[in-house]
Amino acid sequence: MATIFVTGGAGFIGSHVARELAHAGHVPVTFDNLSRGHREAVRFGPLEVGDVRDRGRVDAALREHRPDAIIHLAGLIAVGESVVDPGPYYDVNLGGAITLLEAARAAGIERFVFSSTAAVYGPPDTVPIPVSHPQRPTSPYGHTKAQFEHLLDHYRHAYGLRGAALRYFNAAGASPDGLLAERHEPETHLLPIVLEVVTGKRSHLSIFGTDYDTPDGTAIRDYVHVTDLARAHVSTLERLADGPLPFAFNLGSGRGHSVLEVVAAVESITGSPVNTIAEARRPGDVPRLIADPTLAQTELGWKPRYDLTDMVEHALGALEDG
């Protein structure tokens, strides 16, 4: 049993990671400033309220709990917001992450798993996207994640830190028992927005781009269940205990679904129509983003257990339970 310091553990993915750590016999210590996370989502271990930019607070929490490893998920995640207001993204996603990394090194922590993103790639040259693909991020959000990846890799080589970056594609769903759900304010992710339309909380779904070179004209993304993502963190952490791993892994299913396919899945499961409005493409959006998850399969023994139908059903169940 290990004690794991989980920054951002009160958030959507972080709370699922904490749950999977607890199920695997570890003790997750959530470190979160609760600015975008939720106190009630911290159910599987202690909560330390603090900000990763506050070195004194981070040091104090590390001294108290003496964790064996860190999983770093804390950060700002809205791509569009990062474009119009990049300052906080560099402050939190890069500055805060550097503060945390230095605190971890000072505390003698040897394992560090980083929550990264497919946004580090930018427009893909090939699809599915391999982990070796060049990094050309198009948003401040993607840039901050890519820059911290590079720094973490330098720390691996310079200080012997066992680090890994997990590049998420499109996280979706909820815990199968409905205990944990997706909650962002404001909500920017496709599946919860579609469910808000179905339940009457929104009047319509805006579809940004219906003329892409895809079978139905809408953008295709690789959706991966949040519980599957959480399992990958536990696998990475446990494999790092045995020795170094390849630095970066794609976490995706290896197949894509278009916006209209997600809408159709929700309509089929709920029996309710989804009102959609076609809008112009958003700058920076690309027709297809699909992961090549081969390295995660071979090195971590990981592959998704849940499909799109499961994601919709679980998200809907959590919404109804809530």
N, C-alpha and C positions, 0 to 999 in steps of 0.2 A: 504494500500500500504506500503510495507516494502522495505528498501534498503538492498541489499544482496551483500556481498563482494565475488566475484567469482575468485579464483586464477586459473590460467591456462585457463581463459575465452577466449583466442584467439586461443585455440586449437580445435581439431575436436569435441570432446564431449563438452568441455567447451563452445564453441560458441553456440551450440544447447541448452545447459542449460540456457545460458543468454537469448536466444530467447524465450524459454518457460517461463522463469521468467517474461519477459516483457509482453508476452501474458496474463499472469495471473495477471497483474497489478502491478508488483513489479519493482524496479529499480535495474538492475544488474550493479555493478561496477566491471569491469574487471581489475584484477591485474596480469600482465604477463610480463616476461622479453623479450618476442618475440624471444627467441633463437630457439624455435621450433613452436611457434604459429605464427599467421599471423594478422597483423594490420588490414587488410581489412575485417577480419571476425568479428571484434568488431563493430557491427552495432546497438546495442540495448540499449546502455548506455555508460557512460564515461569509458575511458581507463586510467589506471595508470600504467606506465611502471616501473617495479621494480621486484626484486628477493626476493623470500620468505626467503632466507638465510640472507637478509639484514634487521636486526631488526629495524634500524632507518627508513628505507624507508617504511617498513610495518607500524610502529607506526604512521608515518606522514600521510599515506593514510587513516588509520583508524580514526585518529583525524579529517581529512578533511571531510570524508563522513559519519562518525558515523553510520556504518551499524548495522542492527538489527541481522544479522546472517552471517555466513561464509559457503560457499561451497568450499571445498578444492579439486581442481583437478590438480594443478600444480605438475609436476613430470616427471621423465624419465620412459619410458614404454617398451623398447625393451628387451625382456627376454634374447636373445642371447648376446646382447651387455653387459648386466649386468654380464654375466658369465665371459667374457674375460676382462672386465674393471669395477669391482664392486665399486671402490672408489667413482665415481660420484653419483652412486645410493644411497649409504649410506649418502653422503653429502647432496644431494637434497631431496630424498624421505624420509629420516629419520631426518637428521639435519635441513633441511629447514622447514619440517612439525612441528618439535618441536618448532622452533623459532616462527612460525606462531601461534601455539597453546598458547604459553606463551604470545604473543602479544594480542591474543584474550582475554585471561583471565585478563590481565592488563586493557584492554579496557572495561571490563564488558560485553562482548558478551556471551550470554547464549546458543545459538544454533550453532552447528557445524556439518556439513554433510561432510563425508569423502569419496572420490572416491577410493574405494578399488578394489579388483580383485579376480577372482576365483583361481588365482595362489597361494593364501594363503593356499589352500587345499593340493596341491601336488597330487600324484597318488591317485585316489579315492578308498575307500573300497566298496562303493555302488554307483550306478548310477540309478536315478538322485541323485545329491549331496545335502543333507540337510545342513542348516546353522549350525547345531550342529556337523557336520563332523570334526574330528580332523584336526588340521593344521600341515602339513608337507611339507612346500614349498621346492622346489628343486633348486631355482635360487635366486641370490641376490635380484633381483626385487621382487619376492614373499616374501622373508624374510623381506625386508624393509617395505612392505605393512602390513605384519602380525605384525611386531614389533610396528608400529605406531597404529595399531588397539588396541593392548594391552594397550598402553599408553593412548589413547583416552578413553578407558574404565575405566582406573584408574582415569582419570580426572573427569569422570562422577560421580564416587563414592566419590572421595575426595572433589570435589569442586562444585558438583551439576550441572555441565555442561550438557545440553541436547545434546547428541551426537549420531550419527548413522553412521555406515559404510555400504556402498552400494557395494556389490561384483559383479562387472560386469563379464559376460561371454564374448562372442565375439561380440563386437559392429561392426555394419556394416550399409551401406546405406548412405543416405544424406537427407537433408530436401526435402520434396515432391515437393516444388516449384523450386528446383535447386539452391537456393540462397547460401546454405552452403554445402560444399563437404568435403570429406576426403582427407587430404594432409599431408603425412609424407615424410620426406627426410632423409634417403632412406625409401621407402615403404616396409613394412614387412607384411601387412595384406592381407589375401587371396583374397577377392573380388576385391579390387582395382588393385591387381597384375593381376588377370584374365582379367580385363577390359583393362589393359595396353597391354596384349597380343593381345586381340581382335582389339585394335586400332593401333597396329603396333609399340607401344613404347617399347615392349619387344619381344624377339624372341620366348619365350616359358615359360611355367609354370613348375617349378620343384615340383614334388610331393614327399614329404619325407616320404616314407613308403607306400608300396602297398600290404603288407602281414600281416596287422593287422587282428585280429579276429573280423571283421566287415563284413556286407553283401557284400561289393565290395572291401574289403581289404584296404581302405583308412580311415584315422582317422576321427572321428565324433566329431563335435563341436556344441554348442548351440549358434546360431546367433540371436542377438536381435537388432532391429532397433535403431539407435542413437536417433531418436525423442522419441521413447518409453523410452529409458534410461533417456532422459532429463525430461520427464514428471514425472518419478519416483523421481527425485531430488526435484521437486516442491512439490509433494505430501508429501515427507518426511519432508521437511522444514515446510510446513503448519501444518502437524500433530504434529510436535515438539512444535509448538506454544501453543498447547492445553495441553501438558504434555509429560513426557518421553515415549519413545517407546522401543520395543526390540532393542538390540544394532545393530544387523547385519541382512542384507537382501540380498538374491540372486536375481540378475536381469538377467533373462533369460526367454526363452519361455517354457522350460520344454520338449522340443523335440530337436533332433539333426539332422544335415545334414552332410554327408560325403563330403570330398574334391571333389569327382567325381560328387556328386549331385549338388554342387555349380557350377562346370564347366558346367554340363548339363543345369542348369537353365540359365546361361549366353548364352550358345549356342542357346537355344530355343528362347530366347528373342531377341538376336541380329541377328540370322540366320547365324552366322559366327563360324567356327570351332576354337577350342582352342588347340594349339600345346602344348602337355605335355611331360615331360621327367620324368621317374621314377628314384628316387634317394633313397639312403639308409635312414633308419630312423634317426631322430635327437635324440641325447641323451636327456632323460627326457620327450620326448613326450609319451603320453598314448593313448590307442585306443579310449576312449570315455570320453568326459567332457560335462555333461548335468546338468542343474540346476534343483533343486526342488524349484520353486518360490512361494510355498504355503504361506509362511509367508508374503511376499510382497502383495499377493492377499488379505489376510485376514486383515492385519494391515494397509496397505496403500491404499487398494482399487484399486490396480494397476494390470494390465495385458497388454501384448503387443497387439497393434492394427494391426501391420504390419507383413507380413510373408516374406519368402525368395524371392518370386517373386517381392514384393514391394521393398525390399532392392536392388535387382538388377536393377529394373526399375528406382528407384530414384537415385542410384549412377550413372547409365548411363546418366540420364537426366542432373545431375549436371555436369558431364564430358563434355557433349555436350554444355551446356550453358556456361561453362568456356572456 
